[in-house]
Protein backbone atom coordinates (compact mmCIF):
# COMPACT_ATOMS: atom_id res chain seq x y z
CA UNK A 1 0.00 0.00 0.00
CA UNK A 2 0.99 3.58 -0.60
CA UNK A 3 0.75 6.15 2.15
CA UNK A 4 1.25 9.90 2.16
CA UNK A 5 1.16 12.69 4.68
CA UNK A 6 1.38 16.47 4.32
CA UNK A 7 3.49 18.43 6.78
CA UNK A 8 2.55 22.13 7.00
CA UNK A 9 4.43 25.08 8.50
CA UNK A 10 7.91 24.22 7.27
CA UNK A 11 10.51 26.91 6.58
CA UNK A 12 11.74 27.63 3.06
CA UNK A 13 15.20 26.42 1.96
CA UNK A 14 15.57 24.20 5.02
CA UNK A 15 16.73 20.59 5.29
CA UNK A 16 14.50 18.34 7.40
CA UNK A 17 15.17 14.82 8.67
CA UNK A 18 12.37 12.32 9.30
CA UNK A 19 11.73 8.70 10.16
CA UNK A 20 8.68 7.00 8.70
CA UNK A 21 6.85 4.41 10.77
CA UNK A 22 3.91 2.28 9.70
CA UNK A 23 1.74 -0.20 11.62
CA UNK A 24 -0.52 -2.94 10.25
CA UNK A 25 -3.77 -4.36 11.67
CA UNK A 26 -1.84 -6.85 13.83
CA UNK A 27 0.22 -4.04 15.47
CA UNK A 28 3.37 -5.00 13.56
CA UNK A 29 5.51 -1.89 12.93
CA UNK A 30 8.18 -1.02 10.45
CA UNK A 31 10.42 2.06 10.70
CA UNK A 32 12.50 3.53 7.91
CA UNK A 33 16.03 4.72 8.20
CA UNK A 34 16.54 8.47 8.49
CA UNK A 35 15.29 10.31 5.38
CA UNK A 36 16.14 13.93 4.54
CA UNK A 37 14.54 16.45 2.23
CA UNK A 38 14.94 20.16 1.55
CA UNK A 39 12.03 22.51 1.13
CA UNK A 40 11.92 24.85 -1.87
CA UNK A 41 13.18 28.41 -1.54
CA UNK A 42 10.91 31.40 -1.53
CA UNK A 43 10.06 32.77 -4.95
CA UNK A 44 12.25 35.66 -5.97
CA UNK A 45 10.76 39.08 -5.41
CA UNK A 46 10.71 40.98 -8.68
CA UNK A 47 11.04 44.74 -8.39
CA UNK A 48 9.50 46.40 -11.41
CA UNK A 49 8.54 49.70 -9.77
CA UNK A 50 10.64 52.79 -10.40
CA UNK A 51 11.75 54.93 -7.45
CA UNK A 52 9.67 57.98 -6.56
CA UNK A 53 11.48 61.32 -6.57
CA UNK A 54 10.38 63.92 -4.00
CA UNK A 55 11.54 67.00 -2.10
CA UNK A 56 13.55 68.54 -4.95
CA UNK A 57 15.55 71.56 -3.80
CA UNK A 58 17.85 73.66 -5.99
CA UNK A 59 20.25 76.17 -4.41
CA UNK A 60 22.26 78.35 -6.81
CA UNK A 61 25.10 80.85 -6.61
CA UNK A 62 26.80 82.84 -9.36
CA UNK A 63 28.61 79.81 -10.78
CA UNK A 64 27.19 76.67 -9.17
CA UNK A 65 24.02 74.78 -8.32
CA UNK A 66 23.30 72.21 -5.64
CA UNK A 67 20.41 69.92 -6.52
CA UNK A 68 19.04 67.66 -3.79
CA UNK A 69 16.11 65.22 -3.66
CA UNK A 70 14.86 62.07 -2.00
CA UNK A 71 13.79 58.72 -3.37
CA UNK A 72 11.54 56.19 -1.66
CA UNK A 73 14.11 53.42 -2.24
CA UNK A 74 17.84 53.10 -2.79
CA UNK A 75 18.71 54.60 -6.20
CA UNK A 76 21.46 56.34 -8.17
CA UNK A 77 21.73 60.11 -8.63
CA UNK A 78 22.02 61.94 -11.95
CA UNK A 79 21.25 65.53 -12.91
CA UNK A 80 21.19 66.69 -16.53
CA UNK A 81 21.61 70.44 -17.02
CA UNK A 82 21.51 72.86 -19.93
CA UNK A 83 20.83 76.47 -20.84
CA UNK A 84 18.42 75.19 -23.52
CA UNK A 85 14.75 74.66 -22.72
CA UNK A 86 14.81 71.70 -25.12
CA UNK A 87 16.71 69.62 -22.54
CA UNK A 88 15.97 65.89 -22.40
CA UNK A 89 17.65 63.06 -20.55
CA UNK A 90 18.68 61.53 -23.88
CA UNK A 91 19.90 64.63 -25.73
CA UNK A 92 21.75 66.49 -22.98
CA UNK A 93 25.46 65.83 -22.85
CA UNK A 94 25.91 67.78 -19.63
CA UNK A 95 25.24 65.75 -16.53
CA UNK A 96 26.72 64.94 -13.16
CA UNK A 97 26.09 61.66 -11.36
CA UNK A 98 26.75 59.48 -8.35
CA UNK A 99 26.15 55.76 -8.94
CA UNK A 100 25.98 54.93 -5.23
CA UNK A 101 22.52 53.62 -4.28
CA UNK A 102 20.96 55.90 -1.64
CA UNK A 103 17.67 57.59 -0.69
CA UNK A 104 19.00 61.10 0.02
CA UNK A 105 20.67 62.68 -3.00
CA UNK A 106 22.81 65.80 -3.45
CA UNK A 107 24.79 66.74 -6.54
CA UNK A 108 26.83 69.92 -6.95
CA UNK A 109 27.35 71.41 -10.39
CA UNK A 110 30.24 73.87 -10.79
CA UNK A 111 31.36 76.12 -13.64
CA UNK A 112 27.96 77.64 -14.43
CA UNK A 113 27.54 81.09 -15.96
CA UNK A 114 26.28 83.93 -13.73
CA UNK A 115 22.79 85.38 -14.21
CA UNK A 116 21.72 82.51 -16.47
CA UNK A 117 18.61 80.31 -16.55
CA UNK A 118 19.50 76.62 -16.29
CA UNK A 119 17.20 73.71 -17.01
CA UNK A 120 17.57 70.54 -14.96
CA UNK A 121 16.28 66.97 -15.15
CA UNK A 122 16.77 64.39 -12.39
CA UNK A 123 17.14 60.69 -13.14
CA UNK A 124 17.34 58.01 -10.43
CA UNK A 125 17.67 54.27 -11.09
CA UNK A 126 17.09 51.59 -8.45
CA UNK A 127 19.13 48.40 -8.04
CA UNK A 128 16.75 46.49 -10.35
CA UNK A 129 17.22 48.97 -13.20
CA UNK A 130 13.88 50.76 -12.80
CA UNK A 131 14.33 54.43 -13.68
CA UNK A 132 12.49 57.65 -12.87
CA UNK A 133 13.12 60.80 -14.86
CA UNK A 134 11.58 64.08 -13.72
CA UNK A 135 10.18 66.76 -15.98
CA UNK A 136 12.58 69.64 -16.48
CA UNK A 137 12.69 72.45 -13.95
CA UNK A 138 14.65 75.70 -13.85
CA UNK A 139 16.85 77.79 -11.62
CA UNK A 140 18.69 81.02 -12.37
CA UNK A 141 22.23 81.60 -11.19
CA UNK A 142 22.80 84.88 -9.39
CA UNK A 143 24.38 87.93 -11.01
CA UNK A 144 27.95 88.95 -10.24
URCOR-V897208 format. One record per pair of residues at least 12 apart in sequence whose ideal C-beta (glycine too) atoms are under 7 Angstrom apart, sorted by the first residue. I is the first residue (numbers start at 0). GAP is how many residues later the second one is. Records with the same first field share a line. If there is no record, write none. Layout:
BEGIN
I->GAP ; GAP
END
This chain:
BEGIN
2->19
9->29
10->28
11->27 ; 28 ; 29 ; 30
12->26 ; 28
13->24 ; 25
14->21 ; 23
15->20 ; 21
16->17 ; 19
17->17
18->12 ; 13 ; 15
19->12 ; 15
46->79 ; 81 ; 83
47->82
48->81
49->76 ; 80 ; 81 ; 82
50->20 ; 21 ; 22 ; 24 ; 73 ; 75 ; 79 ; 81
51->19 ; 20 ; 80
52->16 ; 18 ; 69 ; 71 ; 79 ; 81
53->15 ; 16
54->14 ; 15
55->13 ; 66 ; 81
57->62 ; 81
59->79 ; 80 ; 81 ; 82
60->80 ; 81
61->52 ; 79 ; 80 ; 82
62->47 ; 48 ; 49 ; 51 ; 78
63->44 ; 45 ; 46 ; 48
64->44 ; 47 ; 53 ; 74
65->40 ; 42
66->12 ; 40 ; 53 ; 55
67->37 ; 38
68->36 ; 53
69->33 ; 34
70->32 ; 34 ; 53
72->30 ; 53
73->27 ; 28 ; 29 ; 52 ; 53
74->26 ; 49 ; 50 ; 51
75->21 ; 22 ; 23 ; 25 ; 48 ; 49
76->20 ; 21 ; 28 ; 30 ; 47
77->17 ; 19 ; 45
78->16 ; 17 ; 28 ; 30 ; 41 ; 43
79->12 ; 14 ; 15 ; 40 ; 41
80->13 ; 14 ; 28 ; 37 ; 38 ; 39
81->12 ; 37
82->33 ; 34 ; 35
83->35
84->34
86->32 ; 34 ; 49
88->32 ; 34 ; 44
95->13
100->26
104->19
111->29
112->28
113->27 ; 28 ; 29 ; 30
114->26 ; 27 ; 28
115->24 ; 25
116->21 ; 23
117->20 ; 21 ; 23
118->17 ; 19
119->16 ; 17 ; 19
120->12 ; 13 ; 15
121->12
END
